[in-house]
Each structure stands twice: as C-alpha cells, then as structure tokens.
Amino acid sequence: EDDGMGRIDEVNALMKSVFDKIDKNNSGTISKRELKAAWKKAGRNFWEAKSTFSETDTDNDGVLSWDEFFNGFISDELDSETLEEAASSLDEMSEEEYKEWFEGAKKHAAVFD
C-alpha cells in the first residue's frame, strides 16, 4: 500500500519543481503576474491563467500558496479533493498507466524549464 504514497511523493516532487520555476522571485507563493508569464511561456492564454488563478486561490489573498497550487493540480489532474484521494487514484493505476500518466505530467512540467 505504501506504493501509492511513493507515487504521490514522486508527483509531489515534480509539481514542487514546477512551482519553484513559476515562483520567479522565490517568495514561496505564485503571483498573478508569475502565473500569467508561466502560462504565456507554456503557450496558454491569459484568460485561462486568470480563471485558473481565481479557482485555485481558495483563500482569495491574491497569491497561490504551495498547498493551493498542489490541490488545484490534483483536483484537475486526478479529480481528487484530498491528498489521500489523489494517492488512492494513483495507487489504482496499473504500473503501465501510472508510467504513461507520469510521463505526460513530466512533459507538461518541462514547458516551464
């Protein structure tokens, strides 16, 4: 069963590296400007960034914390509300499904390099 936690840790590490790349000023949060710049670099548009930001900034403080960023990701990608649900979703994937999913996630993450 800790296989699932191993997977969630791997996903967590990948997303943390993306978060750190978007957080250009190393403030520990992502501003609207940083998200817009990252999305532009990724070839996504301003309005997508704007709606993603407002959906993800759950405490409405104008910046995305690590928790908000990661929760937004697992909610979008794994249709999960909690870390436990996300770990369980990852755990239910076969080795092949997970490898394919994670490779896709890594490709998406690479656009922020």
Backbone as numpy.savetxt, mean C-alpha at the origin, in Angstrom:
# Nx Ny Nz CAx CAy CAz Cx Cy Cz
0.54 -22.30 10.09 -0.27 -21.09 10.09 0.58 -19.81 10.09
1.79 -19.87 10.61 2.60 -18.65 10.60 3.11 -18.34 9.19
2.82 -19.25 8.24 3.11 -19.02 6.83 2.41 -17.73 6.37
1.16 -17.55 6.81 0.40 -16.35 6.46 1.04 -15.10 7.02
1.53 -15.17 8.23 2.18 -14.00 8.82 3.48 -13.72 8.08
4.16 -14.75 7.62 5.36 -14.55 6.82 5.02 -13.78 5.55
3.91 -14.13 4.94 3.48 -13.42 3.73 3.09 -11.99 4.03
2.35 -11.78 5.10 1.93 -10.41 5.43 3.15 -9.56 5.78
4.15 -10.18 6.40 5.39 -9.44 6.71 6.11 -9.03 5.42
6.11 -9.93 4.45 6.75 -9.64 3.16 6.02 -8.49 2.45
4.70 -8.53 2.45 3.88 -7.48 1.84 4.09 -6.16 2.60
4.13 -6.26 3.92 4.35 -5.09 4.77 5.69 -4.42 4.42
6.73 -5.21 4.29 8.07 -4.67 3.97 8.07 -3.99 2.60
7.41 -4.61 1.62 7.33 -4.03 0.27 6.60 -2.68 0.33
5.46 -2.65 1.00 4.67 -1.43 1.07 5.37 -0.35 1.88
6.14 -0.75 2.89 6.91 0.23 3.68 7.96 0.89 2.79
8.56 0.11 1.88 9.56 0.70 0.98 8.89 1.69 0.02
7.67 1.38 -0.44 6.92 2.30 -1.30 6.58 3.58 -0.52
6.08 3.39 0.69 5.74 4.54 1.55 6.94 5.47 1.71
8.10 4.87 2.01 9.31 5.67 2.23 9.75 6.40 0.96
9.53 5.79 -0.22 9.88 6.46 -1.49 8.95 7.64 -1.76
7.67 7.50 -1.42 6.70 8.57 -1.66 6.91 9.71 -0.66
7.30 9.36 0.56 7.53 10.34 1.63 8.89 11.01 1.42
8.95 11.91 0.43 10.21 12.52 0.00 10.93 13.30 1.10
10.17 13.93 1.99 10.83 14.74 3.03 11.06 13.97 4.33
10.83 12.64 4.28 11.06 11.77 5.44 10.35 12.22 6.72
9.12 12.73 6.55 8.37 13.23 7.71 7.65 12.09 8.44
7.61 10.91 7.80 6.86 9.80 8.40 5.39 9.82 8.01
5.01 10.80 7.18 3.65 10.87 6.63 3.76 11.25 5.16
2.67 11.02 4.43 2.62 11.39 3.02 1.63 12.53 2.86
2.12 13.64 2.31 1.25 14.80 2.07 0.52 14.61 0.74
-0.49 15.45 0.53 -1.21 15.42 -0.76 -0.23 15.66 -1.90
0.66 16.63 -1.71 1.63 16.97 -2.77 2.53 15.77 -3.09
3.00 15.07 -2.04 3.86 13.90 -2.26 3.10 12.80 -2.99
1.84 12.59 -2.60 1.04 11.55 -3.26 0.79 11.92 -4.72
0.45 13.18 -4.98 0.20 13.61 -6.36 1.44 13.40 -7.22
2.61 13.77 -6.68 3.87 13.62 -7.43 4.14 12.15 -7.72
3.90 11.30 -6.72 4.14 9.86 -6.89 3.18 9.28 -7.93
1.92 9.70 -7.88 0.94 9.17 -8.83 1.23 9.65 -10.24
1.70 10.88 -10.36 2.06 11.42 -11.68 3.19 10.57 -12.26
4.19 10.29 -11.41 5.33 9.46 -11.82 4.86 8.07 -12.25
3.83 7.57 -11.57 3.29 6.24 -11.86 2.32 6.26 -13.05
2.12 7.46 -13.64 1.24 7.56 -14.79 -0.25 7.56 -14.43
-0.57 7.84 -13.18 -1.98 7.93 -12.77 -2.35 9.41 -12.71
-3.63 9.71 -12.73 -3.97 11.13 -12.79 -4.26 11.76 -11.44
-4.28 13.08 -11.46 -4.46 13.90 -10.28 -5.76 13.56 -9.55
-6.85 13.38 -10.29 -8.15 13.15 -9.63 -8.18 11.81 -8.92
-7.51 10.82 -9.51 -7.40 9.52 -8.83 -6.64 9.69 -7.51
-5.57 10.45 -7.56 -4.75 10.68 -6.36 -5.59 11.40 -5.31
-6.35 12.39 -5.76 -7.16 13.18 -4.84 -8.21 12.32 -4.15
-8.90 11.47 -4.91 -9.94 10.65 -4.28 -9.32 9.55 -3.42
-8.20 9.00 -3.86 -7.49 8.01 -3.05 -7.07 8.63 -1.73
-6.56 9.85 -1.82 -6.09 10.53 -0.61 -7.24 10.73 0.38
-8.36 11.26 -0.11 -9.45 11.54 0.84 -10.05 10.26 1.40
-10.08 9.18 0.61 -10.58 7.90 1.13 -9.62 7.31 2.17
-8.34 7.52 1.98 -7.33 6.88 2.80 -7.01 7.67 4.07
-7.17 9.01 4.00 -6.89 9.86 5.16 -8.07 9.79 6.14
-8.15 8.67 6.86 -9.34 8.39 7.67 -9.51 9.32 8.85
-8.41 9.91 9.36 -8.57 10.85 10.48 -8.65 12.30 10.00
-8.65 12.48 8.67 -8.81 13.82 8.06 -7.82 14.87 8.57
-6.57 14.44 8.79 -5.57 15.42 9.26 -4.74 15.99 8.11
-5.08 15.62 6.88 -4.39 16.20 5.72 -3.11 15.50 5.31
-2.73 14.44 6.02 -1.56 13.63 5.64 -1.91 12.16 5.84
-1.19 11.29 5.14 -1.39 9.85 5.31 -0.31 9.30 6.23
-0.76 8.69 7.31 0.19 8.00 8.19 0.50 6.63 7.56
1.50 5.97 8.10 1.84 4.62 7.63 0.62 3.70 7.77
-0.06 3.74 8.91 -1.22 2.86 9.12 -2.32 3.13 8.11
-2.60 4.39 7.84 -3.63 4.74 6.86 -3.23 4.23 5.47
-1.97 4.43 5.12 -1.46 4.00 3.81 -1.57 2.48 3.66
-1.11 1.75 4.67 -1.13 0.29 4.59 -2.56 -0.25 4.63
-3.40 0.33 5.49 -4.80 -0.11 5.55 -5.52 0.16 4.24
-5.21 1.29 3.60 -5.79 1.59 2.29 -5.37 0.56 1.26
-4.10 0.17 1.32 -3.58 -0.83 0.38 -4.26 -2.18 0.59
-4.31 -2.66 1.83 -4.90 -4.00 2.05 -6.40 -3.99 1.77
-7.03 -2.85 1.99 -8.45 -2.74 1.70 -8.67 -2.82 0.19
-7.85 -2.11 -0.60 -7.96 -2.13 -2.07 -7.55 -3.46 -2.66
-6.37 -3.93 -2.26 -5.76 -5.09 -2.91 -6.28 -6.43 -2.39
-6.62 -6.48 -1.11 -6.98 -7.77 -0.51 -8.40 -7.75 0.03
-9.12 -6.65 -0.21 -10.50 -6.51 0.24 -10.61 -6.85 1.73
-9.67 -6.35 2.51 -9.60 -6.67 3.93 -9.69 -5.41 4.77
-10.35 -5.53 5.90 -10.48 -4.38 6.81 -9.41 -4.38 7.89
-8.84 -5.54 8.18 -7.85 -5.63 9.26 -6.62 -6.39 8.78
-5.55 -6.24 9.53 -4.31 -6.97 9.24 -4.56 -8.48 9.31
-5.37 -8.90 10.27 -5.67 -10.34 10.42 -6.40 -10.87 9.19
-7.37 -10.09 8.70 -8.10 -10.50 7.49 -7.15 -10.57 6.30
-6.27 -9.59 6.19 -5.32 -9.56 5.08 -4.39 -10.78 5.16
-3.89 -11.07 6.36 -3.01 -12.23 6.55 -3.74 -13.51 6.16
-4.99 -13.59 6.54 -5.81 -14.76 6.23 -6.05 -14.88 4.72
-6.32 -13.74 4.04 -6.48 -13.76 2.57 -5.22 -14.27 1.88
-4.08 -13.77 2.35 -2.80 -14.19 1.77 -2.56 -15.67 2.04
-2.93 -16.10 3.23 -2.76 -17.49 3.65 -3.59 -18.45 2.80
-4.76 -17.98 2.35 -5.65 -18.83 1.57 -5.17 -19.03 0.13
-4.24 -18.17 -0.31 -3.71 -18.31 -1.67 -2.78 -19.51 -1.73
-2.81 -20.19 -2.86 -1.82 -21.25 -3.07 -0.46 -20.57 -3.22
0.61 -21.35 -3.14 1.96 -20.80 -3.29 2.06 -20.07 -4.64
1.50 -20.68 -5.67 1.58 -20.11 -7.02 0.79 -18.80 -7.12
-0.43 -18.79 -6.57 -1.26 -17.58 -6.59 -0.57 -16.44 -5.85
0.00 -16.77 -4.70 0.67 -15.74 -3.91 1.88 -15.18 -4.66
2.69 -16.09 -5.24 3.87 -15.64 -5.99 3.47 -14.68 -7.10
2.41 -15.06 -7.82 1.93 -14.23 -8.94 1.42 -12.88 -8.41
0.66 -12.91 -7.33 0.11 -11.68 -6.75 1.25 -10.78 -6.26
2.22 -11.38 -5.57 3.32 -10.60 -5.02 4.20 -10.02 -6.12
4.43 -10.77 -7.19 5.20 -10.25 -8.34 4.50 -9.03 -8.92
3.17 -9.11 -9.03 2.38 -7.98 -9.52 2.54 -6.77 -8.61
2.47 -7.02 -7.30 2.63 -5.93 -6.32 4.02 -5.31 -6.44
5.04 -6.15 -6.65 6.41 -5.63 -6.79 6.56 -4.77 -8.05
5.90 -5.19 -9.13 5.93 -4.41 -10.38 5.30 -3.02 -10.15
4.15 -3.02 -9.47 3.49 -1.75 -9.17 4.38 -0.88 -8.28
5.04 -1.50 -7.32 5.91 -0.77 -6.39 7.11 -0.17 -7.13
7.57 -0.85 -8.16 8.78 -0.42 -8.89 8.59 0.92 -9.60
7.33 1.29 -9.90 7.12 2.57 -10.59 7.51 3.75 -9.70
7.64 3.52 -8.40 8.01 4.62 -7.50 9.51 4.72 -7.27
10.28 3.83 -7.92 11.74 3.87 -7.74 12.35 5.12 -8.33
